[in-house]
Amino acid sequence: MTDEIILLDFWPSMFGMRVRLALAEKGLKYEYKEEDLRNKSPLLLEMNPVHKKIPVLIHNGTPICESLIIVQYIDEVWHDKSPLLPSDPYQRAQARFWADYVDKKVCLCC
């Protein structure tokens, strides 16, 4: 069975970029659907009814929301391809620290 992967995103979004990088690192093919954030699509509103924000990864019809959660999901589902985090627990903690730092300190839009 081939996985159906759709990404609802807006190209300049740094959060969407995080997901696109994870998909690329894993070598996964996906359908990209650009969202107009001023006129959100019915698909976005259906797939993320709580926050109504991008990015949303739709895997075989099931939505996953929030970029860090999506990246963790990608790494867990396709664990046989290029791990996104180091195997060492300390190094994984450091990678997560820097991801959190970017979210809280670098992105002024948060």
C-alpha positions in Angstrom: 0.0 0.0 0.0 1.3 3.4 -0.9 1.0 6.1 1.7 -1.0 9.2 0.7 0.7 12.2 2.2 -0.7 15.7 1.8 0.8 18.9 3.4 -1.4 21.9 3.9 1.1 24.8 4.1 2.0 28.4 3.2 5.4 28.6 1.6 7.1 31.3 3.8 6.0 29.6 7.0 9.0 28.6 9.1 6.9 26.0 10.8 5.9 24.5 7.4 9.5 24.6 6.4 10.4 22.4 9.4 7.9 19.8 8.1 9.1 20.1 4.5 12.7 19.5 5.6 11.7 16.4 7.6 9.8 15.0 4.6 12.7 15.7 2.3 15.2 14.2 4.8 13.1 11.0 4.8 12.8 11.1 1.0 9.0 11.1 1.2 6.9 12.2 -1.7 3.8 14.2 -0.8 1.2 16.5 -2.3 1.7 20.1 -1.4 -1.4 22.3 -1.1 -0.8 26.0 -0.7 -3.2 27.7 1.7 -4.4 31.2 1.4 -4.3 32.3 5.1 -6.9 35.0 4.5 -9.3 32.7 2.9 -8.7 29.3 4.5 -9.9 26.2 2.6 -12.6 24.0 3.8 -10.0 21.2 3.9 -7.8 23.1 6.3 -10.8 24.0 8.5 -11.9 20.3 8.5 -8.4 18.9 9.2 -7.5 21.4 11.9 -10.8 22.5 13.4 -9.2 23.6 16.8 -6.5 26.0 15.6 -7.4 26.4 11.9 -3.6 26.9 11.2 -1.0 25.5 9.0 1.0 23.3 8.7 -1.2 20.2 8.7 0.1 16.8 7.5 -2.6 14.5 6.2 -1.5 10.9 6.2 -3.9 8.4 4.6 -6.8 10.8 5.5 -5.7 11.4 9.1 -4.6 14.9 10.1 -1.6 15.7 12.3 -1.2 19.3 13.4 1.5 21.5 14.9 5.0 21.4 13.3 7.0 19.7 16.0 4.3 17.1 16.5 4.3 16.5 12.8 8.1 16.1 12.6 8.0 13.6 15.5 5.2 11.7 13.8 7.2 11.6 10.5 10.2 10.2 12.4 8.2 7.6 14.2 6.1 6.4 11.2 9.0 6.2 8.8 11.6 5.1 11.4 13.4 2.9 8.8 14.5 6.0 6.8 17.1 8.5 8.0 16.5 9.2 11.7 15.8 12.9 12.3 17.3 12.8 15.8 20.5 11.3 17.1 20.2 7.9 19.0 22.0 9.3 22.0 19.5 10.7 24.6 21.6 13.7 25.5 22.1 14.7 21.9 18.3 14.2 21.3 17.6 16.5 24.2 20.0 19.1 22.8 18.3 19.0 19.4 14.9 19.4 21.1 16.3 22.3 23.1 17.3 24.2 20.0 14.0 23.5 18.2 12.3 24.9 21.3 14.7 27.9 21.4 13.9 28.8 17.8 10.2 28.6 18.5 10.4 30.8 21.5 13.3 33.2 20.8 13.9 33.5 17.1 10.4 33.6 15.7 8.9 36.9 16.7 5.5 35.8 15.4 4.8 33.4 18.3 
